[in-house]
Amino acid sequence: MIEVLYFAWVRERIGIPRERIETGAKTVADLVEELQRREDRYAAAFEDLRALRVAIDQELTDFSASLEGAREVAFFPPMTGG
C-alpha cells in the first residue's frame, strides 16, 4: 500500500488531494501508467510528465526511480521562485 499525494493543478484535475493505493508498480513511471489507465481525469493530469515533478518519501526524484520501500509518492508542478 502506498500513499499518493497530488498538489496544485494535479489535485484539481484528479479531484482529490490524496489516496492510498495497492500497486505492483516497480517505478514511478509504472505507477503513472497504472493511474493513467484508471480514468480520464488521471490521464489528463499525467498527460505531460515534463510539466510535473515527483517526490518519494519527501525526496525529489525522477520518474525512473524505484518504488521499493516507498511509503509516499507526491506529484506536483515545478516550483517557481519570486
Secondary structure as UniProt FT lines:
FT   STRAND          2..6
FT   HELIX           8..14
FT   STRAND          18..21
FT   HELIX           28..38
FT   HELIX           40..45
FT   HELIX           49..51
FT   STRAND          53..56
FT   TURN            57..58
FT   STRAND          59..61
FT   TURN            63..64
FT   TURN            68..69
FT   STRAND          72..76
//
